[in-house]
Amino acid sequence: MIENIRMRLEQLSEEDYKKFNENLLPGTEHVLGVRMPKLRTLAKEVAKEDFRTYLDEAHEKISADQGSYHEEIMLEGLVIAYAKMELEERFFYLDRFVPKIYNWAVCDCCSNTYKFMEKYQEESFAYIDKYLHSQREYELRFGIVSLLEHFMNDTYIDQVLAICERTRHEGYYVKMAVAWTLSICYVKYPAKTRMLLEKNTMDDFTHNKTIQKIRESYRVSREEKEELKSWKR
């Protein structure tokens, strides 16, 4: 299956989009240039077929270390999202996939698609805990972005804020994920997020980047933006 799907991906590739994508993904090699809507369509097709055989083959043959295409890795993550299976089986396939994440695009596009986390909140929150404690940059980012995408609600907001505050990692893409998450927290729960920022416990980069992202939001008043500007270190 892997060889046939690679041929289909190559047929869907666009040279101009390949160059555009390479600029967005510094350090990422082997980019074909397949647009996300086409990737999602293909993933849904595979998910309706013998997806277990595909995922088993992908586990063995697809990874950045083996020179796989960026889109092949992305496709594996998307098939896990779209295929019909029980929750524990989905977690099983995620455990094999998440360590393969090697750039922000694979992390964010796949995390965003795991809508099952919104249906099974308690189980999914418990599941991502191990990634929220990982020292690997993109595993930790996967956990943080999952919080952003699926747990931004009254039940989990206090835990989301606490996790963001405690997260310590030197990886750029972890710090950016925390800042991004906190900026959305501020829009939805301004009072709670202001309390965190006032505690002044995060590293300089994350603190300042959080304020920058909040100030970029159209849903924050001009007066608040000016006040927040004075909080930058």
Contacts in CASP RR format, 6 or more apart in sequence:
PFRMAT RR
TARGET T0000
AUTHOR 0000-0000-0000
METHOD contacts of the structure
MODEL  1
MIENIRMRLEQLSEEDYKKFNENLLPGTEHVLGVRMPKLRTLAKEVAKED
FRTYLDEAHEKISADQGSYHEEIMLEGLVIAYAKMELEERFFYLDRFVPK
IYNWAVCDCCSNTYKFMEKYQEESFAYIDKYLHSQREYELRFGIVSLLEH
FMNDTYIDQVLAICERTRHEGYYVKMAVAWTLSICYVKYPAKTRMLLEKN
TMDDFTHNKTIQKIRESYRVSREEKEELKSWKR
1 46 0 8 1.000
1 50 0 8 1.000
1 53 0 8 1.000
1 54 0 8 1.000
1 57 0 8 1.000
2 54 0 8 1.000
2 57 0 8 1.000
2 58 0 8 1.000
2 61 0 8 1.000
2 62 0 8 1.000
2 72 0 8 1.000
5 42 0 8 1.000
5 46 0 8 1.000
5 54 0 8 1.000
5 72 0 8 1.000
5 75 0 8 1.000
6 69 0 8 1.000
6 72 0 8 1.000
8 42 0 8 1.000
9 32 0 8 1.000
9 34 0 8 1.000
9 42 0 8 1.000
9 69 0 8 1.000
9 71 0 8 1.000
9 72 0 8 1.000
9 75 0 8 1.000
10 32 0 8 1.000
12 32 0 8 1.000
12 34 0 8 1.000
12 35 0 8 1.000
12 38 0 8 1.000
12 39 0 8 1.000
12 42 0 8 1.000
13 32 0 8 1.000
13 33 0 8 1.000
13 34 0 8 1.000
13 71 0 8 1.000
14 33 0 8 1.000
14 34 0 8 1.000
14 35 0 8 1.000
15 33 0 8 1.000
17 33 0 8 1.000
17 34 0 8 1.000
17 35 0 8 1.000
18 31 0 8 1.000
18 32 0 8 1.000
18 33 0 8 1.000
21 31 0 8 1.000
21 33 0 8 1.000
21 70 0 8 1.000
22 28 0 8 1.000
22 31 0 8 1.000
24 105 0 8 1.000
25 31 0 8 1.000
25 70 0 8 1.000
25 103 0 8 1.000
25 104 0 8 1.000
25 105 0 8 1.000
27 103 0 8 1.000
28 70 0 8 1.000
28 102 0 8 1.000
28 103 0 8 1.000
28 105 0 8 1.000
29 64 0 8 1.000
29 67 0 8 1.000
29 70 0 8 1.000
30 64 0 8 1.000
30 67 0 8 1.000
30 68 0 8 1.000
30 69 0 8 1.000
30 70 0 8 1.000
31 69 0 8 1.000
31 70 0 8 1.000
31 71 0 8 1.000
32 69 0 8 1.000
32 70 0 8 1.000
32 71 0 8 1.000
33 71 0 8 1.000
34 71 0 8 1.000
36 109 0 8 1.000
39 71 0 8 1.000
39 74 0 8 1.000
39 75 0 8 1.000
39 78 0 8 1.000
40 78 0 8 1.000
40 113 0 8 1.000
42 75 0 8 1.000
43 75 0 8 1.000
43 77 0 8 1.000
43 78 0 8 1.000
43 79 0 8 1.000
43 81 0 8 1.000
43 82 0 8 1.000
44 82 0 8 1.000
46 54 0 8 1.000
46 75 0 8 1.000
46 79 0 8 1.000
47 79 0 8 1.000
47 82 0 8 1.000
47 83 0 8 1.000
47 84 0 8 1.000
51 79 0 8 1.000
51 83 0 8 1.000
54 79 0 8 1.000
55 76 0 8 1.000
55 79 0 8 1.000
55 80 0 8 1.000
55 83 0 8 1.000
55 93 0 8 1.000
55 96 0 8 1.000
58 72 0 8 1.000
58 76 0 8 1.000
58 79 0 8 1.000
59 96 0 8 1.000
61 68 0 8 1.000
62 68 0 8 1.000
62 72 0 8 1.000
62 73 0 8 1.000
62 76 0 8 1.000
62 100 0 8 1.000
63 73 0 8 1.000
63 100 0 8 1.000
64 73 0 8 1.000
64 100 0 8 1.000
64 102 0 8 1.000
70 103 0 8 1.000
70 105 0 8 1.000
70 106 0 8 1.000
73 100 0 8 1.000
73 101 0 8 1.000
73 102 0 8 1.000
73 106 0 8 1.000
74 105 0 8 1.000
74 106 0 8 1.000
74 109 0 8 1.000
74 110 0 8 1.000
76 97 0 8 1.000
76 100 0 8 1.000
77 97 0 8 1.000
77 106 0 8 1.000
77 110 0 8 1.000
77 113 0 8 1.000
78 109 0 8 1.000
78 110 0 8 1.000
78 113 0 8 1.000
80 90 0 8 1.000
80 93 0 8 1.000
80 94 0 8 1.000
80 97 0 8 1.000
80 110 0 8 1.000
80 114 0 8 1.000
81 110 0 8 1.000
81 113 0 8 1.000
81 114 0 8 1.000
81 115 0 8 1.000
81 116 0 8 1.000
82 113 0 8 1.000
85 93 0 8 1.000
87 116 0 8 1.000
87 120 0 8 1.000
87 123 0 8 1.000
90 116 0 8 1.000
91 127 0 8 1.000
94 127 0 8 1.000
97 110 0 8 1.000
98 131 0 8 1.000
98 139 0 8 1.000
98 142 0 8 1.000
99 136 0 8 1.000
99 139 0 8 1.000
100 106 0 8 1.000
101 107 0 8 1.000
101 110 0 8 1.000
101 138 0 8 1.000
101 139 0 8 1.000
101 141 0 8 1.000
101 142 0 8 1.000
102 138 0 8 1.000
103 138 0 8 1.000
104 138 0 8 1.000
104 141 0 8 1.000
104 173 0 8 1.000
104 176 0 8 1.000
106 138 0 8 1.000
107 138 0 8 1.000
107 141 0 8 1.000
107 142 0 8 1.000
107 145 0 8 1.000
107 173 0 8 1.000
108 145 0 8 1.000
111 142 0 8 1.000
111 143 0 8 1.000
111 145 0 8 1.000
111 146 0 8 1.000
111 149 0 8 1.000
112 145 0 8 1.000
112 149 0 8 1.000
114 124 0 8 1.000
114 146 0 8 1.000
114 149 0 8 1.000
114 150 0 8 1.000
115 150 0 8 1.000
116 124 0 8 1.000
117 124 0 8 1.000
117 125 0 8 1.000
117 128 0 8 1.000
117 146 0 8 1.000
117 149 0 8 1.000
117 150 0 8 1.000
117 151 0 8 1.000
118 150 0 8 1.000
121 150 0 8 1.000
121 151 0 8 1.000
121 155 0 8 1.000
121 156 0 8 1.000
124 146 0 8 1.000
124 150 0 8 1.000
125 151 0 8 1.000
125 156 0 8 1.000
125 159 0 8 1.000
128 142 0 8 1.000
128 143 0 8 1.000
128 146 0 8 1.000
128 147 0 8 1.000
131 139 0 8 1.000
131 140 0 8 1.000
131 142 0 8 1.000
131 143 0 8 1.000
131 146 0 8 1.000
132 140 0 8 1.000
132 143 0 8 1.000
132 144 0 8 1.000
132 147 0 8 1.000
132 163 0 8 1.000
132 167 0 8 1.000
134 140 0 8 1.000
135 169 0 8 1.000
137 169 0 8 1.000
137 171 0 8 1.000
137 173 0 8 1.000
137 174 0 8 1.000
138 173 0 8 1.000
140 167 0 8 1.000
140 169 0 8 1.000
140 174 0 8 1.000
140 177 0 8 1.000
141 173 0 8 1.000
141 174 0 8 1.000
141 177 0 8 1.000
144 163 0 8 1.000
144 164 0 8 1.000
144 167 0 8 1.000
144 174 0 8 1.000
144 177 0 8 1.000
144 178 0 8 1.000
144 181 0 8 1.000
145 177 0 8 1.000
145 181 0 8 1.000
147 156 0 8 1.000
147 160 0 8 1.000
147 163 0 8 1.000
147 164 0 8 1.000
147 181 0 8 1.000
148 160 0 8 1.000
148 177 0 8 1.000
148 180 0 8 1.000
148 181 0 8 1.000
148 184 0 8 1.000
151 159 0 8 1.000
151 160 0 8 1.000
152 160 0 8 1.000
152 184 0 8 1.000
152 185 0 8 1.000
152 188 0 8 1.000
157 185 0 8 1.000
157 188 0 8 1.000
157 189 0 8 1.000
157 192 0 8 1.000
158 192 0 8 1.000
160 181 0 8 1.000
160 185 0 8 1.000
161 182 0 8 1.000
161 185 0 8 1.000
161 189 0 8 1.000
161 192 0 8 1.000
161 193 0 8 1.000
161 196 0 8 1.000
164 178 0 8 1.000
164 181 0 8 1.000
164 182 0 8 1.000
164 185 0 8 1.000
164 196 0 8 1.000
165 196 0 8 1.000
165 199 0 8 1.000
165 201 0 8 1.000
165 202 0 8 1.000
167 174 0 8 1.000
167 178 0 8 1.000
168 203 0 8 1.000
169 175 0 8 1.000
175 203 0 8 1.000
175 205 0 8 1.000
175 206 0 8 1.000
175 209 0 8 1.000
176 209 0 8 1.000
178 202 0 8 1.000
178 206 0 8 1.000
178 210 0 8 1.000
179 206 0 8 1.000
179 209 0 8 1.000
179 210 0 8 1.000
179 212 0 8 1.000
179 213 0 8 1.000
180 213 0 8 1.000
182 193 0 8 1.000
182 196 0 8 1.000
182 197 0 8 1.000
182 210 0 8 1.000
182 213 0 8 1.000
182 214 0 8 1.000
183 210 0 8 1.000
183 213 0 8 1.000
183 214 0 8 1.000
183 216 0 8 1.000
183 217 0 8 1.000
185 192 0 8 1.000
185 193 0 8 1.000
186 193 0 8 1.000
186 194 0 8 1.000
186 210 0 8 1.000
186 214 0 8 1.000
186 217 0 8 1.000
186 220 0 8 1.000
187 214 0 8 1.000
187 217 0 8 1.000
187 219 0 8 1.000
187 220 0 8 1.000
190 224 0 8 1.000
197 207 0 8 1.000
197 210 0 8 1.000
197 211 0 8 1.000
197 228 0 8 1.000
197 231 0 8 1.000
200 207 0 8 1.000
202 210 0 8 1.000
204 233 0 8 1.000
207 232 0 8 1.000
207 233 0 8 1.000
208 232 0 8 1.000
208 233 0 8 1.000
211 228 0 8 1.000
211 229 0 8 1.000
211 231 0 8 1.000
211 232 0 8 1.000
212 232 0 8 1.000
214 220 0 8 1.000
214 224 0 8 1.000
214 225 0 8 1.000
214 228 0 8 1.000
215 225 0 8 1.000
215 228 0 8 1.000
215 229 0 8 1.000
220 228 0 8 1.000
END
